[in-house]
């Protein structure tokens, strides 16, 4: 069992930046594939980005060149740096953790990001 706690969400104007953080309660954090998903009102949860145990990253086309995922294994933390934010980025952002080759995803409680004037 892994517990995930997100932070860093909030209200930002279009074009602004936020950095989300997610701390995982596991002694083997470095073995997990970490990801960020988001869910907007009335829409399905979608993958934003993930980062493998070796640091390889994968992004949704809609966020490439604007959002950056990174991890600090010494701090059991995964980050999502969000730049040039758009109103369509408004959603609840969820952190996820999964062991490679396993189907089970652990989820955080989510953090709200609102991009608006």
PyMOL commands that set and color helices and strands:
alter all, ss='L'
color gray80, all
select helices_A, chain A and resi 29-31+73-75+87-89
alter helices_A, ss='H'
color red, helices_A
select strands_A, chain A and resi 4-7+10-12+18-24+32-39+46-51+57-59+67-72+77-82+91-99+106-107+111-115
alter strands_A, ss='S'
color yellow, strands_A
deselect
rebuild
show_as cartoon
